Amino acid sequence: MSKIKYGMVGGGQGAFIGAVHRIAARMDDHFQLVAGALSSTVEKSKASGRELGISEDRAYGDFSEMALAEAAREDGIEAVAIVTPNHMHFPVAKAFLEAGIHVICDKPMTTSLEDAEELAELVKKTGKVFVLT
C-alpha cells in the first residue's frame, strides 16, 4: 500500500501540537509528510521544512499558496493537517476543500456556528473528507 501524501499548516519550529500530529501520523506508517506552510513567515516555514525533510519547493510561505500549488501538482498532497491557532481553522480548511484536498483539522472545527455550517456545506459540495481530531 502506498503512503498517503499529506501536508501540514502550522506546527513549525517550537509548536507542540504539530509534533504530536506528526508522531500520530507516523505510528501506522500510512502517511508521509511532503509539504507544509509551517509558520506565518516564509523564512520560518522553510527552516521548519528543512528540519522535517520537506523539499524547499514544498515549504510554503502561506496556506493559500500551498493549497493552490499542491492542487496543481501531479504529485500533490492528498490531505492536509491543520494545526494552527483556532481562529485559523476555518480559512485554512476552506482553502484546501476548495482546492479539492481532504482535510484533517485539529479541534475546534471553527470558532463560530456560521463558519462550521459553511464548511459542512463545502464538504457536501466537494465530496472531500473532513476529519476533526
C-alpha positions as CSV (number, residue, x, y, z in Angstrom):
1,M,0.0,0.0,0.0
2,S,1.4,3.4,-0.9
3,K,1.5,6.1,1.8
4,I,-0.9,9.0,1.9
5,K,1.0,12.1,1.0
6,Y,0.0,14.9,3.4
7,G,0.8,18.5,4.1
8,M,0.6,20.4,7.3
9,V,-0.4,24.0,8.0
10,G,1.0,25.3,11.3
11,G,3.1,23.1,13.5
12,G,6.5,24.6,12.7
13,Q,9.5,25.2,15.0
14,G,8.5,25.3,18.6
15,A,4.9,24.3,18.0
16,F,3.9,21.4,20.4
17,I,0.7,20.2,18.7
18,G,2.2,19.9,15.2
19,A,4.8,17.5,16.6
20,V,2.1,15.4,18.3
21,H,0.2,15.1,15.0
22,R,3.3,14.1,13.1
23,I,4.1,11.4,15.6
24,A,0.5,10.1,15.3
25,A,0.7,10.1,11.5
26,R,3.9,8.1,11.6
27,M,2.5,5.5,14.1
28,D,0.8,3.3,11.5
29,D,3.3,4.2,8.7
30,H,0.4,5.1,6.3
31,F,1.3,8.8,6.0
32,Q,4.2,10.7,4.5
33,L,4.7,14.4,5.2
34,V,5.7,16.1,2.0
35,A,4.6,19.7,2.2
36,G,3.8,22.5,4.6
37,A,3.0,26.0,5.4
38,L,4.5,25.5,8.8
39,S,4.7,29.1,10.1
40,S,3.3,32.5,9.3
41,T,6.7,33.7,7.8
42,V,8.3,32.1,4.8
43,E,11.7,32.0,6.4
44,K,10.5,30.1,9.5
45,S,8.3,27.8,7.4
46,K,11.3,26.9,5.1
47,A,13.6,26.4,8.2
48,S,10.9,24.1,9.7
49,G,10.5,22.3,6.4
50,R,14.3,21.6,6.2
51,E,14.2,20.2,9.8
52,L,11.4,17.9,8.8
53,G,12.9,16.8,5.4
54,I,10.4,18.7,3.3
55,S,11.7,19.8,-0.1
56,E,12.5,23.5,-0.3
57,D,9.9,24.0,-3.1
58,R,7.2,22.5,-0.9
59,A,7.7,24.6,2.2
60,Y,5.3,27.4,1.6
61,G,5.0,31.0,3.0
62,D,1.2,30.8,3.4
63,F,-1.6,28.3,3.3
64,S,-3.4,29.8,0.3
65,E,-0.3,29.5,-1.9
66,M,0.2,25.9,-0.6
67,A,-3.4,24.9,-1.4
68,L,-3.2,26.1,-5.0
69,A,0.3,24.8,-5.7
70,E,-0.3,21.4,-4.2
71,A,-3.7,21.0,-6.0
72,A,-1.9,21.8,-9.3
73,R,0.9,19.3,-8.8
74,E,0.6,15.8,-10.3
75,D,2.3,14.5,-7.1
76,G,0.4,16.9,-4.8
77,I,-0.8,16.2,-1.3
78,E,-3.9,14.1,-0.8
79,A,-4.8,15.6,2.6
80,V,-3.8,18.5,4.8
81,A,-3.4,18.5,8.6
82,I,-4.4,21.8,10.1
83,V,-2.7,22.5,13.5
84,T,-2.9,26.3,13.6
85,P,-4.3,28.6,16.3
86,N,-8.1,28.1,16.5
87,H,-9.1,31.3,14.6
88,M,-7.3,30.0,11.5
89,H,-9.0,26.6,11.2
90,F,-11.9,27.9,9.1
91,P,-10.0,29.9,6.4
92,V,-7.4,27.1,6.0
93,A,-9.9,24.3,5.8
94,K,-12.0,26.3,3.3
95,A,-9.0,26.9,1.1
96,F,-8.0,23.3,0.9
97,L,-11.5,22.0,0.4
98,E,-12.0,24.4,-2.4
99,A,-8.7,23.2,-3.9
100,G,-10.0,19.6,-3.8
101,I,-7.9,18.4,-0.9
102,H,-9.1,16.3,2.0
103,V,-8.8,18.0,5.4
104,I,-7.7,16.7,8.9
105,C,-8.4,19.5,11.3
106,D,-7.4,19.8,15.0
107,K,-10.3,20.8,17.3
108,P,-12.2,23.0,17.3
109,M,-13.6,22.9,13.8
110,T,-14.2,26.6,13.7
111,T,-14.8,29.5,16.2
112,S,-18.4,30.1,15.0
113,L,-21.5,28.2,14.1
114,E,-21.8,30.1,10.8
115,D,-18.3,29.0,9.8
116,A,-18.9,25.4,10.8
117,E,-22.1,25.4,8.7
118,E,-20.3,26.8,5.7
119,L,-17.6,24.1,6.0
120,A,-20.3,21.4,6.3
121,E,-21.9,22.7,3.0
122,L,-18.5,22.8,1.3
123,V,-17.8,19.2,2.3
124,K,-21.1,18.2,0.8
125,K,-20.4,20.2,-2.4
126,T,-16.8,18.9,-2.9
127,G,-17.2,15.4,-1.7
128,K,-13.9,15.6,0.2
129,V,-13.3,14.1,3.6
130,F,-13.2,16.4,6.6
131,V,-11.8,14.8,9.8
132,L,-11.9,16.6,13.1
133,T,-9.4,15.3,15.6
